[in-house]
Amino acid sequence: PRSELAPTTVCLQLVIDAQGRVERSLPVQDRDECAAGNAPENAPLLQSAQDAVAAWQYVPAAVCHFAEGKVPADRGDCKGAARIEP
């Protein structure tokens, strides 16, 4: 096994469920800056990255529907929304 690794970029696309948990992660393969993370010799690094993000937790998102013409004071808050869609 290697004892040293040059700086290597690993890119993952995350699928987050409605509760904010990471449902799965997929390697990003269509970007030049992510190519090293997809090299066969870096498979253990990619697996470690996927294992790490599997434990991440996000705040569940929502789509806030406001009455026509009503603008929210804070776009990150659904307070005053006519309907909230998880």
C-alpha positions in Angstrom: 0.0 0.0 0.0 1.0 3.6 -0.6 2.2 5.5 2.4 1.9 8.9 0.7 -0.7 10.4 -1.7 -0.3 13.6 -3.7 -3.2 16.0 -3.3 -6.1 14.4 -5.1 -9.6 15.7 -5.8 -12.5 13.3 -5.3 -15.9 14.5 -6.5 -19.2 13.0 -5.4 -22.8 13.7 -6.3 -25.0 13.2 -3.3 -28.7 12.1 -3.2 -30.3 13.5 -0.1 -33.6 12.1 1.2 -36.5 14.2 2.6 -35.2 13.9 6.1 -31.8 15.3 5.1 -29.8 12.0 5.2 -27.4 11.0 2.4 -29.3 8.3 0.6 -26.3 7.5 -1.7 -23.3 9.1 -3.4 -22.1 8.7 -6.9 -18.6 9.5 -8.3 -18.6 12.5 -10.7 -16.9 11.4 -13.8 -17.6 14.1 -16.4 -15.3 16.8 -15.0 -11.6 17.1 -15.7 -10.9 18.3 -12.1 -12.5 15.1 -10.8 -10.6 12.6 -13.0 -7.9 11.6 -10.5 -10.6 10.5 -8.0 -11.9 8.0 -10.6 -8.5 6.4 -11.3 -8.4 2.7 -10.3 -5.4 3.2 -8.0 -7.5 5.8 -6.1 -10.4 3.4 -5.4 -9.7 3.2 -1.7 -9.7 7.1 -1.5 -13.0 7.2 -3.4 -14.5 4.6 -1.0 -13.3 6.5 2.0 -14.9 9.7 0.7 -18.2 7.8 0.1 -18.1 6.3 3.6 -17.5 9.7 5.1 -20.4 11.5 3.3 -22.7 8.6 4.2 -22.7 10.0 7.8 -23.5 13.6 6.8 -26.9 15.1 7.8 -28.5 18.1 6.1 -31.4 20.2 7.2 -34.3 19.0 5.2 -35.3 21.3 2.3 -38.7 22.7 1.6 -40.3 24.6 -1.2 -42.2 27.6 0.1 -45.3 28.6 -1.8 -46.3 32.2 -1.1 -49.5 34.0 -2.1 -49.2 35.9 -5.4 -47.4 39.1 -5.0 -46.1 38.3 -1.5 -42.4 38.4 -1.1 -40.8 36.6 1.9 -38.6 38.7 4.2 -36.0 35.9 4.3 -35.8 33.5 1.3 -34.4 30.8 3.6 -37.5 30.8 5.8 -41.1 29.6 5.0 -42.7 31.8 7.6 -45.9 33.3 6.2 -46.0 30.8 3.3 -49.4 29.7 2.1 -48.2 26.2 1.6 -45.0 24.3 2.4 -43.9 21.4 0.3 -41.2 19.1 1.8 
